[in-house]
């Protein structure tokens, strides 16, 4: 069980070199890696922006939510 964390760290360290080897093998591979990185980066930015906005709205205006509708008589 002790080898698992060290293997994980080693694979993370080796990953950039493997991506470079794959990207240099074929121009199409390089384009696909760049498109994948752009998609993941864009999704991360959007999620981060939305999460930051939600957290900021809780801190800035904690009681500014909509009130429930009044009951009809």
N, C-alpha and C positions, 0 to 999 in steps of 0.2 A: 504494500500500500504506500510505502514511502517513495517508490519510484514514480508513481503517478504524477505528483506535483512537479518533480524534476523533468519528467518527459514532457509535460505540458509547457513548462517554461522553455525547454529546448526547442520544441516545435514552433513556439511563437518567435523565438530568435531566428530560426531557420526559414521562416515563412517568406520574408522579403526576398531572399536569395532565390527561392523556388519560383516566386512570382516573376522575377526578372528572367530566369531561365526559360520559363514558359512564354513570356512575352517576346523574347528574342528569337524563339524558334520559328514563329510565323507572324507576318503582319496582321493577319486576321485575329490571331490570339491577343495581340497587343490592343487592337481596337476593342475586342470584347472585354478585356480586363478593364480598360478605361471606361467603357460604358457601364459596366457593373459597379465600378468604384463611384462613378457619377450618380448612379441611381441610389446606391446605399448612402452616399454623402447627402444627397438631396432629401431623402427620407429622414435621415438623422437630424438635419437642420430643421425641417418642418416640425418634427416631433419635439425637438428641443425648444423651438419657438413657442409652440402651443403649451408645452409644459411650463415654460418660464412665464408665459402670460397668465396661466391659471394660478400659479404660485404668487405672482405679483398682485393679481386681483384679490387674492385672499388677504394679503398683507396691507395693501393700500386702502381698500374699502371693504372691510370684513362684513358689514351689515347692509351692503348695497344690493342684495339680491332682490328679485321680484317678490312681492307679497302674494299670498294666495288670493284667488278671486273671492269677492264677497258673495254670499249666498243670496239667491233670489227669494223675494218674499211673496 
